[in-house]
Amino acid sequence: MRRVFSVFLVIALLVPSASVLAAPDRAGRVEDLPTLEEVALRVVELEYSDIHTLTYRGKDPSERAASSDESLLMTYIGAGSSKNITYIEYEYIPGSGVYTLSWEFEGDGQSGDMYAAAADIAREAVAALIPPEGMGLRDKYKVLHDWLAGQCAYGYADEDVYGQFAWNALVEGLAVCNGYAKAYMLLCETAGLPCIFVSGEARSGGRTEAHAWNMVPVDGHWLYIDVTWDDRDSGAADYDYFLVTHQEISKDHKFALDYLKIATVFCPERFDMADYLAARGMFAGTGAGYELAREPSRAEGSTVFIRLVGIADTYDPATCPMPFSDVPSWAIPFVALMFKHGYTAGTGDGSTFGSETPLTLDMYATFLLIALGYDSGTDFRWDSAGNTLVSLGILDGDEAEAILIRGFKRGDIVLLSYRGLMQMMKDSAVTLEEFLAA
């Protein structure tokens, strides 16, 4: 049976804030304050607590509808987190472009303890369903889809809550579409899988009503999952709405907003660019696909860097010794070439490369700038190489700020590498791509 249920949101005024999330090390300039989208990135990482407050920059209220920021934040938080945001209050200094935003997570329907109980069940389920290795991305999404369909039934027991939360689906076992979609998102978050919450309308049995479902990135495309409509009354899962395309789900689902745009705030997927790089042998996926939303390691960064400087096919074990003890076998040719050509001296006493160290923006920016012909220490500083990319126009300031907030991802390697290929080499009239092809 297909079910549609209105998505329940509560908005009310707040008392003065009980806790403050301040922008660190800000000099007070409006342009240094985060944007609304960057606020959303920070909000979804916060745990339950009292009311939060954050100052950000935005347009003058006269330039927008009075409720647009409120609606946009609700959309971003709803799309990017398995939590719900319920209370919002704004304070604006006229003519300043500065806002103070206050909010609370699910304070009217689900407490922090209830969310923690749902998170515990999600962890147990993921541990039982998904092995540490050997399972493909589609299968991971499938086992979570099937488990939730068997765990939860459609409906609600508490008329004050209406089955809207992850807790209802995972603990109570009774939820409506919003609860299903939030629970599926919590399962995906726990498993480290990108997932976005989508709201809109759905049409069934001649009726069109508010509805909620999910979108996930698979094989270079955003696909859609509606566990609510795939949950048969028998308890077995159907697959009519599992990993379907935008065209397929749009036959009876209508999106409230441009969720493909919203998804890029939380999941920096650059599928077309990844395909472009992969076709040229410069970027490769893993057993789980491109994994563009995952943090990369230094070892992974080395593979793309060596391809960008055009020497990947010069590796010879006889002339490229490996002095580091922590390099995985698949990365040895690339790290060995880095050492041979003086691009790395290792870490600490020089016995390790730091293969599993998370790659940062400045680290990868250093790699890219060297590939473009710039000298570290002369043309740029390695510890501020990201700023040099901004000055060259390879990265804009807002993008750099967003990376600092959410962390550097494999999708950022793709973005910077693609743009780097299109960039002119230092003191040259040819692009990096043309240089490599010559």
N, C-alpha and C positions, 0 to 999 in steps of 0.2 A: 504494500500500500504506500502510495506517495503522500507525503505530508508536508504542509506548509504552515509555518507559524510566525507570527510577527516578532521581529527582533526587538527586545526590550532594552531601552536606554533611559537612564535617569540623570537629569541635570538639575543642580540646585546651587544656591549660594553657599559660600563657606564662611566659617569664622576665621579669624586671623591664623596664619600658618603656624603649625607646631614644629615643623622641621624645615630646614632650608637646604636646597641643593644649589649651591652657589657656583657660578662659572669661575674656575680657578685662575688665578694670576691675570685677571682682566685689568686693563688700565683705565677702564671706564668709558672708552670710546664706543659709540653705538655700533660702528662697523666691526668691532671686536666681539660683539655679543653673538650668540648662536642664533640661527634662523629657527623658524617653527619646526621644519623638518629635522633639524639637528636636536631640537628639544625632544622630539618624538623618539629619536634614536637613544637618547639618554633615559627617557622615561621607561621604555620597555625593559631596560636592564635593572631597574630598581626593584628591591624587594618590598614587601608590605611594611608599612610603618604608618605614622600619623600623616597628616597632610603635608605634601611636598610643595615647595615653591621654587620657581626658576625664572630668571629674567632673560628675555630674549628680544631680538629686534624684529620689527615688522612694519607694515605700511601704516600710514595715518588712518584712523577709523573712517575719515571722510572719503578715503579712496577704496573702501571695500564695504560690503554688507556687514552690519554690526555683528552678526553671528558667524561670519565666514571662518575666522580663526578657530572658534570653538568647534565648528563642524569639521574643519580640516584636521584638527588635533584628534578629535574623536575617531575620525577615519583612520589616521595613521596609527594610533594606539590600537584600535580594533584590528587593523590589518597585520600589525607587526608583533602582537603579543597574545599569549593565551590568557592573559589577564584582561579584565574590563576596567575602563575608567568611568567613574560615575559622577563625581562632583567637580565642577570647574568654576573658577572665578577669575576675572581679569581686572587688572588695574593698569591704566594707561596715563602717561604724562603727556598732555596735549602738545603736539608739535615736536616731540622728542624722538619718535620712532621706537621708544622703549616700552615694553610690556612686562608686567609681572603676572605670571600664571601660577595658579594653585590647583591641585587636584588630589584625589584620593582613589585608590584602587578598590573597586567593587565593594565599597563600604556599605551599600544598601542591600546587598544580597548574598555576599560570600566573604567571610572573614579570612584573614591570613592563615589561621589554623585550618580552615576548610580547604583553602587552596593548597596548603602544604600536604594535607591528607590525599588530595587528588594527585599531587606531584609524586608522593610515595608510591601510589598505585601505578602511575605511569612508569616510574623507574623499575618496579618489579616486572611489569609487562614487557618493557623493552629488553631487560636482561634475559627474560625467558624466550623472547621471540626472535631477537636479532643476535646472531653470533658475532664475535669480535672481528671475523673476517670471512670472506667467501660468499657473502650474499650480495647480489646486485641491487642497484638503487630501486628499480621497479619492484623487486620482491620485498624490499624493506617497506616501501609504501603499502604494498599489498597486505603483508601480515598485520600491519597496524590497522588498516582498513577493516580486515576480516575480524580481528580481535575486538575492535570497538563495536562492530555490528552485533557481535555475540554478547558483548558485555552490557550493552545499553538497549533499552526499549523506548519507544516514542511515547512521551506524555510528561506529566508533571504532578507532583504531590502537594507542593506548597504554592498556593495562589499568590503569595507575595513575591515569589521568585520566578515562577513559571518555567522552571527547568532550563534556565538560560546559561548556566555556568559549567565549566569543566567538572566541578565537584558533583553536579547533578548526574552527569553521564558516568563518571568513573567510580564514585563512591555510592551514590544512591541508585545508579543504574537506570535512571529515568530522566529523560531530557527531551527538549525540542531541538529544532535545527541549530539554534545558536549554541546550545550546550554540546551537541555533537561536534560542530565545527571547532569550538574552543578546545574540546577534549582531544580531537584529532591533532590540533596544533600543538597542544601540550605534549602529546606522545611524540610528535616529530621533533619538537625542541629537545626533548629528553634524549632522543636518538641522534641528535646532531644533524637533522635533515631540514633543509629549507622548506618553509611552508608559510602561506599567507592566508589570512582569514578574509573572506569575501562576503559582502552583503548586497542585497538587491531584491529582486522579485522573482517568483517562479509561478508558472502556470500549470495547473493540474485540475482535471475534472471540471473545466469551465470556469475555474476561479483563479484569480491572480492575487497573490498576497506576498508580504515580506518574507524573505528567506535568507539563509546563510549556508555557505559551503567553503571549500578550500581550493587553493591553487598551488602547484608545486613545479619546480623546474626539472625536466627530465629530457635527456638527449638533445639539449640545445633549444628546447621549447617549453613554454609555460603550458601545463596541462591542468585539468580540473578534476576534483574529487568531491562527490556529494555522498557522504556516508549515510546521511539521513534517508535519502531516496534509495540507497542500495541496501538498507536494512530491512530484510523481509520479516514478516510476522513470525515465520517459522524459526527465526534465529540465524538462518544461513544468510550469507552475504550474496547479493547480486553484484554485477559488474557493469550495469548499463551506464553508470556515472563514475567509473573509475578510470582515471588518466585519459579523459576525453579531451578533444581539442576545443578551442574557443568557438569554432563554427558549430561543433556538435552540441555543446552545452547551451549555446545561444538559441537553440530551437525552442526551449521552454524556460530558460533562465535569462533574466535581464539584469545587467550589472548597474549598480547605483552610480558608480564612478569609474574612471579609467584606472583600474587596478593594475594594469601592466605598468603604468607609470609609477604608481604608488609602490609596487613591489621592488622597484629599483632602489628605493630608499633603504630597504632592509636587506635585500639580497642583490648585491651588485653583479647581476648576471650580464655578461656581455657575449651572448651566444654567437652572433654573427661574426664578431671580431675573433672569437675563439676558433670558429670554423675556418676563418681566413688564415690564421696563424697555423692551425693544424694542417691545412692543405699544403703549407710551405715547410712543414717539418719543424716548426719552431715552438709548438706547444702541443702537449699530449695530455689526454685524460688518464684516469685511473680505472680500476674495475668498477667504480661507482660513477663513471662519467667525468665531465670536466671538473666537477666539485668547485665551482667558481666562488661559492660562498664560504669556503673553508680557508683557514689561515695557512699560508704556505711556509715551508721550512727553507733554510739557507741552501740545503742540498737541491731542492726543487728550483730555487731561483738560479742556481748555477747552471742548470740544464738549458734554460732559456737564454741566459747571458752568453754562453759559449756559442749558441746558435746565432745570436745577434751580432757577435763579432766575427762570424763567418769562419770559424776554425774547427767546428765539430768533427769534420771528416779527416782531421790531421792527427787524430789520436793513435799513438803507437805505444803499447805497453813497454816496449824496450827502451823508448826514449822519454817516456812520461812516467816516472816513478810516483808512487803514492806515499807521501810522508805522513799522512794522517790516519789515525786508528779508528775513527768513528764514521767513516763514509760508507754508506750502503753500496752494494755491488752495482746497482743500476746507475749510480751517480759517479762512480770512479772515473770514467773517461772525462767527464766534464770538470770535476774538481782537480784532477791531475793536470788537465790543460790550463786551468786557472793558475795552479802553482807554477807550472813550467814557464808561463808567460808573465809571471810576476803580478798577477791580479789578486793573489791572496798569500799570506804568510801563516795562515792558521790563527788559532786563538791561544791565549795563555802562553805556555812554554813552546808553542808551535807544534805540539804532538797531535792536536785535534783541529778539525775544521769548524766544529759547531754545527754539524749537519742538521740536527733537530731543533736548533735555535729558530724561533719564529722570525721570518723575514719581515723587515719593517720598510716603511716608505723610503727612508733615507738610504737603507741598504740597497734596495732595488733601483732607486734613482741613481745611485753611484754606478751600478752596473750599466744602466742605460746610457748615462752620460759618457762613460768610457767607450761604449760602442759607437757613440756619435762623434768620437774624436776629441773629447774634452779631457784635460788632465786634472786628476785629483790633487788638491793642494795648490794648484796654480789657477785653474779656471773655476773651481768650486771647492767647497769643504764637504767632506764625506758626511759630517754630522748635520748638515743643513742642505743636503743634495735635493731634497724635495722642494725647497724654496727655489733652487735653480731651475727645476722643471717648470715651476710657476712662472718664473721670469722669462723662460723660453716659449711659453704658451703651450707646452705639452700638457700641463695640468692647470686648472684654474683654482683660485683661492678657495672657493666654496667646496670644491672636490677634495682639496687637500685637508681642509678642516673636517670634512665628513670622515675621511680616512682616519684622522687622528682620534676621532670620537669612537668609531666602531671597530677600528683595527684594520690592518692591511690584509686583503684577501687575494685569493688566486684570481678573482675577477679583476683586481687592480693590476696584476701582472699583465693580464690580457689587454686591458685598456692602455696602459703605458707602453707596452711593446708595440701594439698596433699604431698608436700615435707616433711612437719613436721611428717606426719604419717610414712614416710619411714626412718626417722631419729632415730638414737639410743638415748634412754633416757640417761640422765646424769649419768655417772658412771655405765652404764649398758650394757649388751650384747643383749638387746631386743629393738626392735623399738617401737615407740609410738603405732603403730597399733597393734603390738603383745601384748603390755601391756594392751591395752583396751580390747582385745579379751580374755585375760586370766581370 
